[in-house]
Amino acid sequence: MMRDHLLWKKLNDLVLQWQGRRLPSHDALMELADRIEHWKRQNGVRALWPVPPRMVTATIDDGIGQGIAIIDRYARLAGLDLTRLGLMQSPKAIVTACREIQPRWLGLTILQLDSEDDLAAIAGQLPRVTRLIAGGPALIIDPQLSQRAGVHHAARNLSAFIEILLSDSKPDF
């Protein structure tokens, strides 16, 4: 088994461990990411992909950013080439960045139900190569929001986000 397949297995084991359970706290998730990063360095593991895809992350209605900080951390842990636009970004800024960068994914956290129009505007203007992954309380409260807004993947939590990355990078064991 190639070393990068070991990362796939390690992250998949986390997803399986978290199934049907509440995820650890923010601090515990960050500490776990630090331990996995240390393991990667010790074992010479780089990424889930031979050529890491690009991802852009941002928030449109979150000024604190705890959720996007976790997504950014685990995206880097998986080996993605990450561009973090930051908090409280306008739809125009997000779409402009995605058109320039042409990422495989755009990751957004959506806190407020009244962000639906902005979310739909972003989804409708993304380059064809970019898939929108959105998560956050608004999508949990209103499960149809992601479909109405044109979100490609609704990630209810970090585990679901990791599952999306794993499904895109599944190695041939």
N, C-alpha and C positions, 0 to 999 in steps of 0.2 A: 504494500500500500504506500503510495507516495505521501510525503509529509503533509502536503496541502489537503489531502483527503483526511488526515487526522484532525485538522481544524473543522472540516465539514462534520465529522463524527462528533467532535466535542460540542459544537453548537447544536447539532441535532439532539444529542443527549440532554442538553439544557432544555430544549423545547419539550422533549418527552417528560422530563422531570417536572416541568411547570404545568403540564396538562391537568386541567381540573383543579388547579390550586391557584391561590392568590400569589402574585409575583412578590419577590422580596422588595424591601424598601428601596428608595432612590439610592441611598448611601450604600446599601448592600449590593445593589446592581453595579454601582461604580467600582466597588472593591472587587467584585467578581471579575469585572472587565480588566482591572489591573492585574489580577492573578493570571487570567488567560493571556494577556499581553506578555507577561513575564514568561509564561510557558512557551509562547510563540517564539520569543527571542532565544530561549534556551534550546529549542528544537529546530531552529532555522526555518520556521513556517512563515510564509509571507501573506498569502491571501487564498480565498476560495477559488479564484479564477487565475488562469495563467496570465491574462492581461486584465487587470482590474477595471471594471466599468466605472463610469462617472455617475455621481449622484450629487444633486443640489438639494439643500434643506433650507427651510425657512418657516416662520410663523406669520400669519396675517392678523391674528387677534390675541396674541399671547405676549405680554411684556416681561414675563419672568423666565419662561423657557426651560423648565425642568424636564418636560417630556422630550423636547427636541434635543436637549443635551444628552439624554440617554440614547436616543436614536443616532445622533452623531457619533457618540463613543462606540457603539456596537457596529455602526457602518464602517468606521475606521478599523475596528477589530477584525471585521470580516475581510478587510483589505480594499474596500472601495476607494476610489479617487474622489474625495469629498470636497465640495465647495459649500461652505456654510454662509448663506446670505445674511442670516441674523433674524432678530425679532421684529415683529410689527412691520413687515415688508408690504409694500403695495402690490396689487396684482400686476401692474405694469412692470415693476422692477423684477418680479419673479419671472414673468414671461420673457422679458428682455434677456435676462441671464440665461434662461433655458434655450432660447434661440441662439445665443452666442456660444454656449458651452456644449449644447446637444447631448445632455446627459441621458443615460439609460433610464434613470429614475429621478423624480422630484418627490421629496418627502416633506409633507406639511403636517403640522399639528393644528387642529381646529378645536377651539374651546367653546365658541359661541354659536348658537343656532342662527343668529342673524348674519353670519358670515357666508351663508349659502350662495348669495349672488356673486361674491368675490371668488369663492371656490369654483363655481361654474364658469366664471369668466376666465379663470386661469386654465381650467381643464380644456376649455374650448379653443384655446390659443396655443397650446403646447406643440412643439415639433412632433412629427409622427413617431420619431424614435424614442420619445420620452413617455414613460409610464408614470402616472400619478399614484403615489402611495400616501394615503391620508389616515390619520388617527387622531384620537383625542375624544374628550367628553361629548362633543356635539354629535359625533358619529355613533356613539354608544346610546345616547338619549334618543336619537332619531335614526334608526338603522337604514331607512330609505334615503337619507340625505346623500349618501355616497352615490347611489344609483342616479338620483335626480341631477346631481351636480356633475356627473361624468367621471367620477373617480374610478381608476382601474383596479386598485386594491385598497380595501378598507382594512386597516390593521387595528384591531381592538386593543392591542397591547404590544409590548416588546417581543413577546413570544411569537405573535403573528407576523411581526416585521421580520424576525429572523427566519421564519418559515418561508416567507417570500424570497429572501436571499438564497436560502438553501435550495428551493425549487428551481431557481435560475442557475444554480451552480452544481447541480447533482453530479458527482463523479461516477465514472464507470468502475465499480468495485470488482 
